[in-house]
Amino acid sequence: MPSLIRFLVFLLVLGGLGYGGIFALATMVEPRPRIMTETISADLLPG
């Protein structure tokens, strides 16, 4: 039983670290807006 509890605690710590990393990326990293253009050929246009 102690090995099961140790395994569950390990999974909780690992999940907490993953969640903390994603949370830090979402709050601390600011995206830079930029203009995006994509050229398509006239063959793909309807009509």
Secondary structure, 3 states (H helix, E strand, C coil): CHHHHHHHHHHHHHHHHHHHHHHHHHHHCCCCCCCCCCCCCHHHCCC
